Structures are given as C-alpha cells and as structure tokens.
C-alpha cells in the first residue's frame, strides 16, 4: 500500500521516517512517499499533510490542484492525517488570522481552528498527553494551532487547557502538535491502522 506525505513544506522527511518505523513495527508492506505529484497522490491509500506554514502549503496545494485530489480521496474514505499546519488545512473554518491571510481550507473536518493558539515560536512547549485510542504521548507543540469548536461528528481525542489538540472525524485525523518529532511512533501506528 502507498502512503503519501504531501511534500511541499514542513517536516516531510520526519513523517516518512516515522511512518516507515511504524510500518515495520506493524509488519505492514508500505511504500511511504514524499511527493508533490498528482498521479502519485492519486494512487494513495493514505495521505499525510505535515506541519509548516499553513498559508504557503494552502497556496501550493490549491494552486497545483492537489487539494481536489485530497478532498476527493478523503470523501471516498481514504485516511488523511494533518499535523500542526495540516490540522489548520483540514478545518472547515479558521479564525481571523486564517481569514486575514486568505488561507484556503480543505473543509474536511467540522471544526473551527485558531492559528498560533498557544503563542509564537518562543512559546513552543512539550507536554505529556493522554490521547484517546492511542495512550500516553509526549507531544511537541511549535507555534501550534488548536481546535476551538468541534461539531457533534468530531471525536475529541485530547485537550490542553480549553483547546482541542487531537481529533478524529471518520477517516480524518488531526493533531495540533508534531508527532513526527517524538521518538514514539504510536500516533503514526494508529494512523496506519486506519487504512
């Protein structure tokens, strides 16, 4: 099976490494691919949208029509995981920062997101979360967004303070933090089990 990590910007290689480790641990025969090519993404059994700068990633995926492929595959039931900026792009609605930057969203999750919910770069932090269905996880938050509102169909998996930082809606999985920066592969294993 093929898992595509959308390779425009962000922790692309770190996701590829974490997914390869996870596939090995789960004894899965996976091709993990960092790609920007529509035809390769088209043939994916799962898709990861990594962190980075959400406005830039949005412009690139919408400009290259990769967005259309992601939306169609997600609507067909293909698992899609977004981390940090990826979470922002999966949302149906963004805060004033998202609107001000004209960031186009994929609208795949019934959530409202806030960019930089925990502050700027110097407010980055690490904390231990208990993630529903995954367990204890040391999560790294870097200029992290958060979910401020979630509709009924959204399963909240973890929170920090008043913010939702991990959520699942059907085949869509979103994290405000960077699971690819942890030594622990539980998050990526959970995602691969969704395929």
N, C-alpha and C positions, 0 to 999 in steps of 0.2 A: 504494500500500500504506500501511497505517496502523501507526505505531509509537507505543505509549502509554507515557508516563513516569508512573508512579504518583505522583500529586500531593499526597500528604498532608503531607509534610515533607521538608526537606533541600534539596539542590542541584537542584531540579526544573528551573528555568529554564536553568541552566547545561548540563544534559543536553540540553534542547530545542535550545539554540544549537549545541552540539557535533554533535548528530545532523543538524541542518539543514545545517551546513557539510559534514559527511561525505557526506550525500546529494547535495549539489551537486557535490562532488569526484568522486563515483562516477557522476554523471549518472543518479541514480535519482529517480523521481517518487514522493515520500513525503509523507504527511501526518504530521507529528510533533505529538503531542498531549499536553499535561499534563492529566491527568484523574483524577477520583475516581469517575467514573460507571461503573457496572457494564456498561451497554449499550455504551458506547464501548470499554471494555477488551475486552469480549466479541468485538468485531469487529477485533481487532488481529492483525497478522502478526508482531509482536514486542513485547516488554514490557521496560521498564527499571524496576528498583527502586533508587532513589537512596540515598545516604547520609543521615544524620540521626541520630535517636535510635532504636535498634532496638526498644526496649520500646514506645515510643509508636507507631511505624509498625506494629508487630505488633498492638497493641490495635485500631488503626483498621482495618487490612485484615481482621483476623479478625472484628471487630465488625460491619463492613459486608458481610461475606461475599465481599469482593473476593478473599480468599485462595482460596476454592473455584474461582473463575474462573481465577486464575493457575495453580493446581495442574492443573486440567483441561486448559487450553490447553498447558501445559508437557508434560503426558503425551501430548498429541496431536502434539507435535513443534514447537510454536511456540517460537522462540528467546526466552530470558529472560536478561537480564543484571542482576546485582546488584553494587553498588559500596558498599564500607565497610559500613554497616548492612545494605544489601541482601545482601551476602555472608553475614552472620550469619543473616538470614531464610531464605536458600536452603538452609542446612545441615540435616542430619538430626539432629545432636546439638550441644549447646553446653556450655560449661564451667560452673563453679559460679556465675559471675556471671549467666549466661543463665538458669540454673535458679532462682537466688535472686530474680530479677525477674519470674519467671513469664512469660518471653517465649516465645510460641508460635512455632514454626518451621514453614516450609513443607515441609521434608524432601525437597527436590528433588535435593540432591546428597549423595552418600555420603561426607560429611566431618564432622569434629568441629571446631568453631571456638572460639577464645578471644577474648573481648571485651577491648578495650584491651591487646592483646598487647604493644605497644611502649610502653605508659605512657599518661599522661593528656595533656591539651591541650599543656602546655609541652614534652612530649617529641615533638611533631609534627616531621616532617622531610621532606626531599625527597631522592630518590636516583635515579640512572640505572639502569634495569633492562634486561636483555635478555630480552624476552618471546617465548617460543616461538610462531612463526607470525605475530608482529607486528613484532618487531625492537626496536631501542633506544627507550626511552621514559623521560622524566623524570617519575617518579611522586611525587605529593604524598600523604603519609600524615598524617592528622589523627585522633588518638585511634583508631588503626586496629586492627581485629581481625586475626586470621590463622587459617589452617587449620593445625591441629596433627596431624591424622590424615586420610589420604585412602585410600579403598578402591581396589582394582585398576582399576575402570572410570573413575577420575578421572585426567585428563591434567594433570599439573603443568606450568604454563606459566612460572612464575617463583618464585624464593625470595629471602628476605632472612634472613640468618643461618640458624637452624634452621626457620624458618617458611615455609609456602607462602603466597604473596601473590597469585597468579593461577592459576586452574584452570578446566578445562572438562570437563564430562561430557555427552556427546551434545549436546543443544541448550541446555544451561545453561552460562552463563559467569559467573565470579565474580572480583572484584578487591577486595583489601583497601584499595586506595588510591582516589583521586578522579581518574579520567581526565578528567572534565569540567572540572577546574581547570587543565589544561595547554593550551597553545596548539596542541599536536599532536593531530590527530584520528585517528591510526592505530588506537586502540582502538575507537572508535565505528565507523570504517570496517570493521574486522574483524567487528564485531557485525552491521552491516547486510549484509555478505556472507553471513552465516549464514541469512538469510531465504530 
